[in-house]
């Protein structure tokens, strides 16, 4: 089936303005606490953001850094940047000062949007920034910085959307790798429209009557799609909240907004099913939930289904091919797998020479489709290595069964060779999570006194007790091949996370 995009394409027009033209202007686009925002109100807010940024000198193709909490202002700012033909750079608003300074320097953003609560940190990081012109504070206030009052009307809400080319850069995403500084992936307007059509509308079946709710925040590309662009593409509704997601928060938001699609991640899946009295929470409004970002152990999938009775669709995507291209589908789920290839994409499993391996064998993931990124910013060597013609060669290791279902084996740099045999950390982690004392865990490779690689587990426990380390080792030996058990178990209060919220395995390996 062919899907063609027009040469002139702007996401703000395709995902926002078009809904108003279709007569959906008064339909609820955003639920935020007790408030509702219509598509027309979001369009007005986006236009005022766009006009404000133009008044600060922002021109097409320049970068604007959005570091806002989830809410209508984030949505209005994102579409406002796109409306004037500029490029969006999204960042976690809770970044530390040195991390913010890195983003300023690396992206060369001209303006950063923040809120009064985080202004001090973002302003301190701006000292010495060579390219940043202004800080735009979203809220009511005054001072040396520019201020934008979302409730004010001193800025025109009329704005003609810039006629960008489908291949213009729309959003800078950041690779979800777990080591080193984040590297930017430049993605075009066309990529976002392409995946929306093939994955959201055709594979998952987003509908106008859907209400979406997400665990990951909007600055994470998984949520940018699943909890903003995808619902907006069909005139549906997204429920947003600024708080850090916890089981208490998620159950409360589900009660309040009655979502039909929940965008989830394995860590929260585990926390929700392990929550006291979890089965007593009403999730009947959900017609499905999705999982991505990390591997979903089959036992965790089974616990979710048993506890809540809601279908959970695991899938895999990358910033480089924007969003999900392998997924389980409603009515077609094979637990423990990533499902099948999304129509419009092609995936193969290859060895180091780029030759496809036999079904059941583990190899590198190669994928092609019309959501391929332009490349990495200031990373030509990595761009050449990763983008090979139409194909993107991922660092993910997968296998494919004879029926076309794919299984995740881990990142190439995370796999461990123990006693000459490959060990996938995700398999050991999935086993440990089955133990009632384990809240979270991560497994990495460590070198023993003989110079050999052995698994090492970092574990967050629900309740500490004497001898638990040996108990966990024995638990893994009981359920997996003996060579896979962690030779060392380290108890920690929390696992280190990257800017995207993934476990920072590099930091764990470095100690």
Buried (B, 14 or more C-beta within 10 A) or exposed (E): EEEEBEEEBBBBBBBBBBBBEEEBBEBBBBBBEEEBBBBBBBBBBBBBBBBBBBEBEBEEEBBBBBBBBBBBBBBBBBBBBBBBBBBBBBBBBBBEBEBBBBBBBBBBBBBBBBBBEBBEBBBEBBEEBEEBBBBBBBBEEEEEBBBBBBEEEEBEBEBEBBEBBBBBBBBBBBBBBBBEEBBBBBBBBBBBBBBBBBBBBBBBBBBEEBBBBBBBBBBBBBBBBBBBBBBBBBBBBBBBBBEEBBBEBBBBBBEBBBBBBBBBBBBBBBBBBBBEEBEEBEBEBBBBBBBBBBBBBBBBBBBBBEBBEBBBBBBBBBBBBBBBBBBBBEEEBBBBBBBBBBBBBBBBBBEEEEEEBEEEEBBBBBBBBBBBBBBBBEBEEEBEEBBEEEBBBBBBBBBBEEEEBBBBBBBBBBBBEBEEEEBBBBBBBBBBBBBEBBBBBBBBBBEEEEEEBBBBBBBBBEEEEEEBBEEBBEBBBEBBEEBBBBEEBBEBEEBBBBBBBBBBBBBBBEE
